[in-house]
Amino acid sequence: MSYLKELVNSQSMLFQLVKNDFKAKYLGSYLGMFWAFINPIITILVFWIVFQFGFRSMPVGDYPYVVWLISGIIVWFFFSESLGSGTHSIVDNSFLVKKVSFRVSYLPVIKILSGLIIHLFFIIAAFIIVWSYGYEPTLHLLQVFYYLISVIILLLGLTWLTSSIYVFFRDTSQIISIIISLGFWLTPVFWTFSMVPEKYQIFFRINPMIYIVEGYRSSFLYHQWFWEDIPSLIMFWGEVAVIFLLGVFVFKRLRTQFSDVI
């Protein structure tokens, strides 16, 4: 709670740092910050063309494949981008690490908030696409913010862990890239979770992003409340608690040595 209070009190500084980080990613390119939106849009269009017209993918249940795909893939884009950039956040901002008055734990937060700007745009875009296909919004759509907060808390724990380890072990970046690639195919972004035999589903649910991706689809399409699946809710928050506390523990143990190593 004290950390959240400090974040609120430092909101003007955080806003400026997030703004600078967002601009710095695309500094020097002619289209500038538009690349932040162009790349994911092109990726979605490619997937849509390939699966809708190339492979002629069948609808998933009562939902057109493109609608079903977009409602789940947008949160994966946010997760993978934030985890990748958050892992490098301390090393990339070494000049801030050496400032005694600056809280280094803000650096992963800045990367997550920077990615959140693009993600909010895609939430609105997904809402428009789903509505254009004739699926009118219901109150269930509001719970997308519950799942958004859930993935942010998950990312905080993960990025505090990976960013602090990356300072001492630079191969962490490559390991995270491999994990993200494997996680993408082990998460039902392109395939439905119902394809997994029931006796094996518990092993797949160890992946916390299944809860998030399915939660987004529940908000946009399935119209199911998050409290209707208590076992998945308990498993997810149990995993998040472990990851979060581990991230906090490792970060606290290593942060005093950051400035010496960097």
KELUM-356193 format. One record per residue (C-alpha): x, y, z; residue in three letters. Coordinates in pm, whole numbers, padded with zeros to 5 digits, always signed. Layout:
! KELUM-356193
XYZALA...
***
This chain:
! KELUM-356193
+00000+00000+00000MET+00287+00238+00077SER+00433+00160-00266TYR+00101+00238-00435LEU+00082+00562-00239LYS+00429+00659-00362GLU+00326+00580-00720LEU+00025+00809-00688VAL+00236+01085-00536ASN+00489+01048-00818SER+00231+01038-01096GLN+00355+01354-01271SER+00711+01219-01285MET+00588+00876-01399LEU+00370+01033-01667PHE+00669+01223-01804GLN+00893+00915-01796LEU+00627+00702-01968VAL+00582+00973-02231LYS+00958+00991-02290ASN+00988+00612-02308ASP+00702+00590-02557PHE+00861+00854-02780LYS+01214+00713-02750ALA+01109+00378-02899LYS+01032+00541-03233TYR+01265+00841-03226LEU+01424+00904-03564GLY+01168+00720-03778SER+00953+00919-04021TYR+00623+00783-03891LEU+00739+00809-03530GLY+00491+00680-03273MET+00254+00556-03542PHE+00478+00248-03570TRP+00355+00150-03223ALA+00010+00094-03373PHE+00105-00004-03728ILE+00304-00316-03636ASN+00029-00488-03430PRO-00237-00384-03682ILE-00040-00539-03970ILE+00019-00854-03764THR-00354-00892-03698ILE-00433-00828-04066LEU-00181-01093-04176VAL-00326-01346-03933PHE-00679-01258-04045TRP-00597-01299-04416ILE-00403-01623-04361VAL-00657-01793-04136PHE-00979-01645-04276GLN-00902-01663-04648PHE-00590-01880-04681GLY-00676-02167-04448PHE-01046-02076-04451ARG-01066-02133-04077SER-01404-02236-03950MET-01592-02029-03692PRO-01514-02103-03328VAL-01849-02199-03186GLY-02090-01925-03287ASP-01817-01668-03345TYR-01631-01580-03668PRO-01268-01680-03636TYR-01131-01328-03684VAL-01347-01192-03400VAL-01250-01478-03173TRP-00881-01435-03261LEU-00865-01059-03207ILE-01046-01072-02872SER-00768-01293-02733GLY-00455-01191-02919ILE-00458-00825-02815ILE-00375-00906-02452VAL-00095-01140-02562TRP+00063-00853-02758PHE+00054-00641-02441PHE+00197-00917-02222PHE+00483-01017-02453SER+00585-00657-02533GLU+00577-00549-02166SER+00768-00854-02043LEU+01036-00812-02309GLY+01086-00439-02256SER+01047-00468-01879GLY+01331-00720-01865THR+01568-00459-02016HIS+01428-00166-01817SER+01703-00139-01554ILE+01997-00180-01791VAL+01844+00053-02051ASP+01805+00326-01788ASN+02137+00289-01606SER+02167+00667-01571PHE+01858+00665-01348LEU+01979+00367-01145VAL+02279+00567-01025LYS+02060+00847-00894LYS+02016+00799-00522VAL+01679+00976-00513SER+01520+00764-00787PHE+01329+00445-00705ARG+01464+00182-00943VAL+01151-00031-00895SER+00962+00227-01104TYR+01151+00131-01421LEU+00957-00191-01501PRO+00636-00003-01414VAL+00721+00262-01673ILE+00766-00004-01944LYS+00433-00164-01855ILE+00250+00170-01859LEU+00413+00256-02192SER+00279-00066-02341GLY-00059+00000-02180LEU-00110+00304-02404ILE-00109+00086-02715ILE-00312-00185-02544HIS-00594+00051-02454LEU-00613+00150-02821PHE-00651-00215-02919PHE-00915-00278-02655ILE-01121-00003-02819ILE-01042-00143-03166ALA-01147-00494-03060ALA-01469-00354-02913PHE-01549-00183-03246ILE-01468-00496-03450ILE-01677-00724-03229VAL-01968-00478-03239TRP-01939-00445-03620SER-01992-00822-03648TYR-02324-00785-03468GLY-02223-00878-03113TYR-02363-00600-02900GLU-02173-00509-02581PRO-02307-00613-02243THR-02204-00532-01886LEU-01961-00823-01909HIS-01736-00599-02116LEU-01655-00397-01804LEU-01470-00692-01652GLN-01200-00657-01917VAL-01051-00403-01674PHE-01041-00672-01404TYR-00837-00892-01638TYR-00626-00592-01737LEU-00538-00524-01373ILE-00469-00896-01331SER-00217-00909-01615VAL-00050-00587-01493ILE+00004-00737-01146ILE+00140-01054-01309LEU+00374-00843-01523LEU+00495-00644-01223LEU+00610-00959-01046GLY+00767-01103-01360LEU+00949-00787-01467THR+01085-00715-01119TRP+01224-01068-01127LEU+01361-01075-01482THR+01495-00718-01490SER+01696-00765-01170SER+01841-01097-01290ILE+01921-00948-01633TYR+02159-00696-01473VAL+02385-00984-01367PHE+02300-01248-01627PHE+02251-01102-01976ARG+02140-01432-02127ASP+01812-01375-01941THR+01688-01177-02241SER+01730-01476-02475GLN+01568-01711-02227ILE+01268-01479-02194ILE+01236-01459-02574SER+01224-01840-02594ILE+00969-01859-02311ILE+00749-01598-02482ILE+00765-01790-02811SER+00677-02119-02642LEU+00411-01952-02431GLY+00244-01810-02740PHE+00178-02156-02881TRP+00092-02307-02542LEU-00171-02037-02485THR-00506-02070-02669PRO-00457-01765-02888VAL-00503-01951-03219PHE-00655-02269-03084TRP-00942-02334-02846THR-00881-02464-02497PHE-01157-02722-02548SER-00918-02905-02787MET-00712-03016-02485VAL-00836-03346-02333PRO-01000-03276-01999GLU-00751-03489-01803LYS-00462-03271-01932TYR-00626-02931-01894GLN-00498-02887-01538ILE-00138-02897-01667PHE-00208-02632-01929PHE-00375-02407-01671ARG-00040-02371-01497ILE+00015-02110-01767ASN-00145-01796-01611PRO-00197-01634-01951MET-00465-01892-02032ILE-00677-01735-01758TYR-00619-01387-01901ILE-00678-01471-02269VAL-00991-01671-02192GLU-01100-01390-01960GLY-01079-01134-02240TYR-01292-01358-02459ARG-01539-01401-02175SER-01566-01022-02161SER-01602-00962-02534PHE-01782-01275-02655LEU-01876-01545-02405TYR-02045-01307-02159HIS-01932-01500-01852GLN-01839-01337-01521TRP-01495-01406-01377PHE-01639-01541-01051TRP-01824-01820-01233GLU-01502-02024-01256ASP-01374-02028-00898ILE-01107-02303-00942PRO-00937-02112-01227SER-00959-01788-01030LEU-00795-01944-00722ILE-00522-02110-00928MET-00442-01791-01116PHE-00418-01565-00812TRP-00220-01830-00626GLY+00037-01833-00907GLU+00039-01453-00929VAL+00098-01426-00552ALA+00399-01658-00575VAL+00543-01480-00881ILE+00482-01135-00731PHE+00641-01216-00395LEU+00935-01388-00566LEU+00984-01082-00787GLY+00978-00849-00485VAL+01219-01071-00289PHE+01476-01105-00570VAL+01454-00736-00661PHE+01511-00624-00300LYS+01805-00861-00257ARG+01981-00748-00574LEU+01898-00380-00614ARG+02179-00257-00384THR+02430-00400-00633GLN+02271-00264-00952PHE+02479+00054-00970SER+02804-00138-00913ASP+02740-00386-01194VAL+02591-00142-01446ILE
***
